[in-house]
Amino acid sequence: MNAQPQPTEDGANAEHATSGPPPARLLRLPEVIDRVGLRRSAIYQRMSEGRFPKSRSLGPKCTVWVEEEIDAWIRSIADKPHRDAR
């Protein structure tokens, strides 16, 4: 028996639905801290200086960062030459 691809809600075939970019993820502060290795105060200090991605507020007690912006920041740090390299 041949299985036919099932259409998604928007009418596209399910086999093609996963070919696009993954949906953006939002990260809470504990995960950002784990990923970048900085403490909360250092993250907020760098944000105020424009040296770290800005957070977004989802409500009065909910702050998030866009995962891709954090990943791009990590890549930018990794791409910098070492201080000792002369």
Secondary structure as GFF3:
##gff-version 3
##sequence-region A 1 86
A	DSSP	alpha_helix	14	17	.	.	.	ID=ss1
A	DSSP	beta_strand	26	27	.	.	.	ID=ss2
A	DSSP	alpha_helix	29	36	.	.	.	ID=ss3
A	DSSP	alpha_helix	40	49	.	.	.	ID=ss4
A	DSSP	beta_strand	56	59	.	.	.	ID=ss5
A	DSSP	beta_strand	62	66	.	.	.	ID=ss6
A	DSSP	alpha_helix	67	79	.	.	.	ID=ss7
###
